[in-house]
Amino acid sequence: MLLIVGKRAVLERITAVTLAGRHVLIEDYPGLAKTLIAHSFAATLSLEFRVFSSRQICWPGDITMRLCLQPCC
């Protein structure tokens, strides 16, 4: 069993957003249990769980997992 300590405000916000049926983006420094928090919420509520790691060049399709094209003319 893992325990998350010192993240009460984050956990409360995630709970509120999840109950509202919205998406959550968790940003923080490396190694501060972001993935553990997201995975725990998803597993507890039987929700879909995906991890997105940003890089310098980020396209909309990197997040939505869909090809986004606009006509040139």
Secondary structure, 3 states (H helix, E strand, C coil): CCCCCCCHHHHHHHHHHHHCCCCCCCCCCCCCCHHHHHHHHHHHHCCCCCCCCCCCCCCHHHHHCCCCCCCCC
